[in-house]
Amino acid sequence: MCYLIPTPPNTANTNPLQTPQQMSNIIHDITKWRRVYQRRRDSTSNIDINMSFLSWDIGHILMAKMVVLLVLFTLFLSFSTNEVGCKRIYREDHMELKRQLKLSNKLAKKTIRTKYGDTYDCINLYEQHFNYRSLKNHTNDFPVRSTSNPKGIRDQKSSPLFNPSNFWLNGKGCPDGMVPIKRNTEDDLKRAKLATEIHNSKYKPLTIDRPGTHYAIVRTKNTNIVYHGGSAIISIYNPKVEGTQYSSARIKVQNGPDSIEVGWTVNPTLYNDTQTRLYTFTKTSNSSCFNTLCNSIIPTSTDIPLGIPIVPISTTDQQFDMKFTLFWDSANGNWFLKFGQDETEIGFWPKNVFTALGDGAKSVEWGGEVFSPPDVPSPHMGSAYSVHLMQDTKYDAYCRQIKTINETDYVENAVDTEKLSDIEQYEVLDEGITGAADFQHLVLFGGVGGYTGT
């Protein structure tokens, strides 16, 4: 870690340790002073004894001062070296940001804009290998579609009002064979880096001692099963956040150090606004990032990019929801993201991105998550309608029809689950498999927040 020591104001001419030359001058003056006293002692016999004692005292005092000054000088050099190291690290980060911007501009074939003011570059689907280590030495032989599909229950329908063509000023997104990649400024990439660091801080056990990040989730308990994915229909809300806070609802699959999250989030650090947006977060043993900002998901949709606003937003009068599916294709080991009631594939994670998740998942979870800096009241989660869940999908945020995909690619209602909520300000209720066909296995979650502890 870098610790930069700021220079106090108006001390430039009073610091004796600014340069090695000044240190040399100090030592030279001390030596000269001792020689003067030595000559006086030799030439004045009547004060010989007194001067001997004086010389002895001064010599030891000066020697002690020299030792202290040398120690301080060594510390000065250490801090100077550390500051240089910090500047080098910051410079390398800056150069990496510049590289990403330059590469994105180079690959762009066309530029399109959304009605929300976002700018996207249309990039050839098969030229993305220039920007992904996982596609190195590949050109057009990577699978842009899953070679198999989940089987069994396929009656999961979400709200039909989401239409990606409504977001684009051109009404259609990118041309065939191209994918929209958000055009980022240097400030955008810096915010994304900060958002990633904040998000990474949560990857520790769920305890009340974990500062800032809080959960209200349901997850599978049996870690001896290999899951080929999971899905849910998640209600859409726009919880209130500020500063570096975020509030999300998502599905997560995990195996060892590897995990994938997909869902919606309100994250001003990442997106520079408070809209509800589609997101992914990928964590491996080597890297972690949101959306496409590292060696992670490879977009394949021409009109549904990561980061797109998700509307409409649920109210007590009418609820809107969206289906999210993560599916592991056992034929090639890649993970695919399917989105919306039509299960549009909008991207995939190559198997070689992961060390463990490339062989399937060991756990699946569904629910809400928030973050707030310590001592800042935590934000809303879900609908935030009431301090306590109303146990009614009209008022509470929900994940309905939560499913797992088994080792034979069959979709099943999630069973053998447990609920987890680390503080009382956020609640989760696992209703289990209900009798209602529209809900099946239902999870309610949310809270008004306001927690200011750790």
C-alpha positions in Angstrom: 0.0 0.0 0.0 1.2 3.5 -0.8 1.4 6.2 2.0 2.2 9.6 0.6 3.6 12.1 3.1 2.3 15.6 2.2 4.7 18.5 2.4 3.6 21.0 5.1 3.1 24.6 3.8 6.0 27.1 4.0 8.6 24.5 5.2 10.7 24.2 2.0 13.5 26.3 3.5 13.5 24.9 7.0 13.7 21.1 6.3 17.4 20.1 6.8 16.8 16.8 5.0 15.7 17.9 1.6 18.8 16.8 -0.4 21.8 14.6 0.2 24.0 17.6 -0.5 22.5 19.5 2.5 23.0 16.5 4.7 26.7 16.5 3.6 27.0 20.2 4.5 25.6 19.6 8.0 28.1 16.8 8.7 30.9 19.0 7.3 29.9 21.9 9.7 29.8 19.6 12.7 33.3 18.2 11.9 34.7 21.8 11.5 33.2 22.8 14.8 35.0 20.0 16.6 38.3 20.8 15.0 38.1 24.4 16.2 37.6 23.3 19.8 40.4 20.8 19.4 42.9 23.5 18.3 41.9 25.8 21.2 42.4 23.0 23.7 45.9 22.3 22.4 47.0 26.0 22.4 45.6 26.9 25.8 47.3 24.8 28.5 45.7 26.6 31.5 42.2 25.5 30.5 43.4 22.1 29.2 41.5 20.1 31.7 38.3 22.1 31.3 38.5 21.9 27.5 39.1 18.2 27.6 35.9 17.6 29.5 34.1 20.1 27.2 35.5 18.4 24.1 34.5 15.0 25.4 30.9 16.3 26.1 30.6 18.1 22.8 32.0 15.1 20.9 29.4 12.7 22.3 26.6 15.2 21.9 27.6 15.8 18.3 28.0 12.1 17.6 24.4 11.5 18.9 23.1 14.2 16.7 24.8 12.7 13.7 23.2 9.3 14.4 19.8 10.9 14.7 20.3 12.9 11.5 21.4 9.8 9.6 18.4 7.9 10.8 16.1 10.7 9.7 17.9 10.9 6.4 17.4 7.2 5.8 13.6 7.6 6.5 13.5 10.5 4.1 15.0 8.4 1.4 12.5 5.6 2.2 9.5 7.9 1.9 10.8 9.4 -1.3 11.2 5.9 -2.8 7.7 5.0 -1.6 6.2 8.2 -3.2 7.9 7.4 -6.5 6.4 3.9 -6.3 3.0 5.3 -5.7 3.3 7.6 -8.6 4.4 4.7 -10.8 1.3 2.7 -9.8 -1.0 5.6 -10.5 0.7 6.1 -13.8 0.3 2.4 -14.8 -3.4 2.6 -13.9 -3.8 5.7 -16.0 -2.0 4.1 -18.9 -4.3 1.0 -18.7 -7.4 3.3 -18.8 -5.9 5.1 -21.9 -5.3 1.7 -23.6 -8.9 0.6 -23.1 -10.2 3.9 -24.5 -7.9 3.7 -27.5 -8.8 0.1 -28.2 -12.6 0.8 -28.0 -12.3 3.7 -30.4 -10.2 1.7 -32.8 -12.7 -1.2 -33.0 -15.8 1.0 -33.3 -17.6 0.7 -36.7 -20.6 2.8 -35.9 -21.9 5.0 -33.1 -25.4 4.9 -31.8 -27.2 6.7 -28.9 -30.0 6.0 -26.5 -32.8 8.2 -25.4 -31.2 8.5 -22.0 -28.0 10.1 -23.4 -25.7 7.1 -23.4 -23.4 6.6 -26.4 -22.5 3.1 -27.6 -20.0 1.9 -30.2 -21.1 -0.9 -32.6 -18.2 -3.4 -32.7 -17.9 -6.4 -34.9 -19.0 -9.4 -32.9 -15.9 -11.4 -34.0 -13.4 -8.6 -33.5 -14.0 -8.6 -29.7 -11.1 -11.1 -29.3 -8.8 -8.1 -29.5 -10.2 -6.9 -26.2 -10.4 -10.2 -24.4 -7.6 -12.4 -23.2 -10.0 -15.4 -23.1 -10.4 -15.1 -26.9 -6.8 -14.9 -27.7 -5.9 -16.9 -30.8 -9.6 -17.1 -31.7 -11.3 -15.2 -34.5 -14.7 -16.6 -35.5 -14.7 -20.0 -34.0 -16.1 -19.1 -30.5 -19.8 -20.0 -29.9 -22.0 -16.9 -29.8 -25.0 -19.1 -29.0 -25.4 -21.9 -26.5 -25.3 -25.3 -28.2 -27.9 -26.7 -25.8 -30.8 -25.3 -23.8 -32.4 -25.9 -20.4 -35.2 -28.5 -20.5 -38.4 -29.1 -18.6 -40.3 -26.2 -17.1 -40.5 -23.4 -19.6 -43.6 -21.4 -18.5 -41.7 -18.6 -16.9 -43.1 -15.4 -18.3 -42.1 -11.9 -17.2 -43.6 -8.5 -17.9 -43.9 -8.0 -21.7 -43.5 -4.2 -21.7 -39.7 -4.2 -21.9 -38.8 -3.4 -25.5 -35.2 -2.6 -26.3 -36.1 -0.8 -29.5 -37.7 1.9 -27.4 -34.3 2.9 -26.0 -32.4 3.7 -29.2 -32.7 6.9 -31.1 -32.4 4.9 -34.3 -35.1 2.5 -33.0 -33.1 -0.7 -33.5 -29.6 -0.8 -31.9 -26.6 -2.0 -33.9 -26.6 -3.6 -37.4 -26.6 -7.4 -37.6 -23.2 -8.9 -36.7 -22.3 -6.1 -34.4 -22.8 -5.5 -30.7 -23.2 -2.3 -28.7 -20.4 -1.5 -26.3 -20.8 1.6 -24.1 -18.4 4.4 -25.0 -16.5 5.3 -21.8 -14.6 8.4 -20.9 -11.6 8.2 -18.7 -13.8 9.4 -15.8 -16.2 6.6 -16.5 -13.4 4.0 -16.2 -12.2 5.5 -13.0 -15.6 5.3 -11.5 -16.0 1.7 -12.7 -12.7 0.9 -11.0 -13.9 2.5 -7.8 -17.2 0.7 -8.0 -15.4 -2.6 -8.5 -13.2 -2.0 -5.4 -16.4 -1.3 -3.4 -18.2 -4.3 -4.7 -15.2 -6.6 -4.1 -15.2 -5.7 -0.4 -18.3 -7.8 0.2 -16.7 -11.2 -0.7 -16.4 -12.4 2.9 -18.7 -14.4 5.2 -22.2 -12.9 5.8 -21.9 -11.4 9.3 -23.0 -8.3 11.1 -19.4 -7.4 11.4 -19.0 -6.9 7.7 -18.9 -3.2 7.2 -21.1 -1.5 4.6 -22.5 -4.4 2.6 -25.8 -6.0 3.6 -27.9 -8.9 2.2 -31.4 -10.3 2.2 -31.1 -13.5 0.1 -32.1 -17.1 -0.3 -29.5 -19.7 -1.4 -29.1 -23.4 -2.0 -27.7 -25.3 0.9 -26.3 -28.5 -0.7 -22.8 -27.7 -2.0 -22.2 -31.3 -3.2 -24.5 -30.8 -6.2 -23.3 -29.3 -9.5 -25.8 -26.8 -10.8 -25.9 -25.9 -14.5 -27.4 -22.6 -13.6 -30.4 -20.8 -12.1 -33.1 -18.4 -13.0 -35.8 -16.1 -11.5 -38.3 -13.4 -12.4 -37.3 -10.4 -10.4 -39.5 -7.3 -9.7 -38.1 -4.0 -10.9 -37.7 -1.1 -8.5 -35.7 2.1 -8.2 -34.5 2.3 -4.6 -33.1 5.6 -3.3 -29.3 5.7 -3.0 -26.7 8.5 -2.8 -23.0 9.0 -3.0 -21.1 5.7 -3.2 -24.1 3.6 -2.1 -25.7 1.0 -4.3 -28.8 -1.2 -4.2 -29.3 -4.3 -6.3 -31.5 -7.4 -6.9 -29.8 -10.3 -8.5 -29.1 -14.0 -9.1 -25.6 -15.3 -8.3 -23.9 -18.6 -9.1 -20.6 -19.5 -7.5 -18.0 -22.2 -7.4 -14.9 -21.6 -5.2 -13.3 -18.2 -6.0 -15.4 -17.8 -9.1 -18.8 -16.1 -9.2 -21.2 -14.4 -11.6 -24.0 -12.0 -10.6 -26.8 -10.7 -13.0 -29.7 -8.5 -12.2 -30.5 -4.9 -11.8 -28.8 -2.2 -9.8 -28.9 1.5 -8.9 -25.3 2.4 -8.7 -24.3 6.1 -9.2 -20.6 5.3 -8.8 -20.7 2.9 -11.7 -23.2 4.6 -14.0 -23.1 8.3 -12.8 -26.9 8.3 -12.4 -29.6 6.8 -10.3 -31.4 4.8 -12.9 -32.2 1.1 -12.6 -29.9 -0.6 -15.0 -29.0 -4.1 -16.1 -25.6 -5.3 -14.8 -23.3 -8.2 -14.4 -20.4 -8.7 -12.0 -17.8 -11.3 -12.7 -15.2 -12.4 -10.1 -12.4 -14.9 -10.7 -9.2 -15.8 -9.0 -7.4 -13.3 -11.3 -9.8 -10.4 -11.8 -13.2 -8.8 -11.1 -15.3 -6.2 -12.8 -18.7 -5.0 -13.8 -20.1 -5.7 -17.3 -17.4 -5.8 -20.0 -14.6 -3.9 -18.1 -12.3 -6.9 -17.8 -11.8 -10.4 -19.1 -15.4 -11.4 -18.5 -18.7 -11.5 -20.4 -18.7 -11.2 -24.1 -21.8 -9.4 -25.5 -23.7 -11.1 -28.4 -26.9 -9.1 -28.6 -27.3 -6.3 -31.2 -29.8 -4.3 -29.2 -29.6 -5.2 -25.5 -26.3 -4.0 -24.0 -25.2 -4.4 -20.5 -26.0 -1.2 -18.5 -29.2 -0.5 -20.4 -31.9 1.1 -18.2 -34.7 -1.3 -17.2 -38.2 0.2 -17.3 -41.0 0.4 -16.3 -40.6 0.5 -12.6 -43.0 -1.3 -10.2 -45.5 0.6 -8.1 -48.2 -0.5 -5.7 -50.7 -0.2 -8.5 -48.8 -2.3 -11.0 -45.8 -4.6 -10.7 -43.2 -5.1 -13.4 -40.6 -7.8 -13.4 -37.9 -9.3 -15.6 -36.6 -12.8 -16.1 -32.9 -13.5 -15.6 -31.2 -16.9 -16.4 -27.7 -18.0 -16.0 -27.1 -21.3 -17.9 -23.9 -23.4 -18.1 -23.6 -25.1 -21.4 -22.0 -28.5 -20.5 -21.1 -29.1 -24.2 -18.5 -26.3 -24.2 -18.2 -25.1 -20.6 -19.3 -21.6 -21.3 -21.9 -19.6 -19.2 -24.7 -17.8 -21.0 -26.9 -15.0 -19.9 -30.5 -15.1 -21.0 -32.7 -12.0 -20.5 -36.4 -11.1 -20.6 -39.5 -13.2 -21.3 -38.1 -14.3 -24.7 -34.9 -15.5 -23.0 -32.7 -13.5 -25.4 -29.1 -14.5 -25.1 -27.2 -11.3 -24.6 -23.7 -12.6 -23.8 -21.5 -15.5 -22.6 -18.5 -16.1 -20.4 -15.9 -18.4 -22.0 -14.9 -21.4 -19.8 -11.3 -20.4 -19.7 -12.2 -17.2 -17.8 -12.7 -19.3 -14.7 -10.8 -21.8 -12.7 -13.8 -23.5 -11.0 -17.0 -22.1 -12.4 -16.0 -23.5 -15.8 -17.1 -26.9 -14.4 -20.5 -25.7 -13.2 -21.7 -24.0 -10.0 -21.9 -25.3 -6.4 -24.4 -22.7 -5.2 -27.1 -20.4 -6.5 -28.7 -17.5 -4.7 -31.4 -14.9 -5.2 -32.3 -11.7 -3.5 -31.2 -8.2 -2.6 -27.9 -6.5 -1.7 -27.0 -3.0 -0.7 -23.8 -1.0 0.2 -23.2 2.1 2.2 -20.0 3.6 3.7 -19.8 3.1 7.5 -21.6 5.8 9.5 -23.8 6.7 6.5 -27.4 5.5 6.8 -27.8 2.5 4.6 -30.0 2.8 1.5 -33.3 1.4 0.5 -33.5 -2.2 -0.7 -36.2 -3.4 -3.1 -39.5 -1.5 -2.8 -38.7 -0.1 0.6 -42.4 0.2 1.2 -42.3 -0.5 4.9 -39.9 -1.2 7.8 -41.1 -4.8 7.7 -42.2 -6.9 4.8 -45.9 -6.8 4.0 -45.8 -10.4 2.8 -47.6 -9.3 -0.3 -46.0 -9.0 -3.8 -48.0 -5.8 -4.3 -45.8 -4.1 -1.8 -42.7 -6.2 -1.5 -39.9 -6.8 -3.9 -39.7 -10.4 -5.0 -38.0 -13.2 -6.9 -40.7 -15.5 -8.2 -40.3 -18.9 -9.9 -36.8 -19.3 -8.6 -35.3 -22.2 -10.3 -32.1 -24.3 -10.5 -30.8 -26.2 -13.5 -29.7 -29.7 -12.6 -26.8 -31.8 -14.0 -29.0 -33.1 -16.8 -30.0 -29.5 -17.9 -33.5 -29.8 -16.5 -35.1 -26.7 -14.9 -36.5 -27.4 -11.4 -38.1 -25.4 -8.6 -35.3 -24.6 -6.2 -35.4 -26.9 -3.1 -33.3 -27.3 0.0 -32.7 -23.6 0.4 -31.9 -21.3 3.3 -32.5 -17.6 3.9 -29.8 -15.1 5.1 -30.2 -11.6 6.3 -27.3 -10.0 8.2 -29.1 -7.0 9.9 -32.7 -6.4 11.0 -33.1 -3.4 8.7 -33.4 -5.8 5.7 -35.7 -8.8 5.7 -36.1 -11.9 3.5 -39.0 -14.3 3.5 -38.7 -17.7 1.7 -42.3 -18.6 0.9 -41.3 -21.9 -0.6 -43.3 -23.5 -3.4 -46.7 -21.8 -3.4 -49.9 -23.0 -4.9 -50.0 -20.1 -7.4 -48.7 -21.1 -10.9 -47.4 -17.5 -11.5 -45.2 -17.5 -8.4 -44.2 -21.2 -7.7 -41.1 -20.9 -5.4 -41.4 -17.3 -4.1 -38.9 -15.1 -2.2 -39.8 -11.7 -0.8 -37.1 -9.2 0.3 -36.3 -5.6 1.1 -36.2 -2.9 3.7 -36.0 0.9 4.2 -32.4 0.7 5.5 -31.1 3.5 7.8 -28.5 1.3 9.5 -25.4 3.3 10.5 -23.3 0.6 12.2 -20.7 -1.6 10.6 
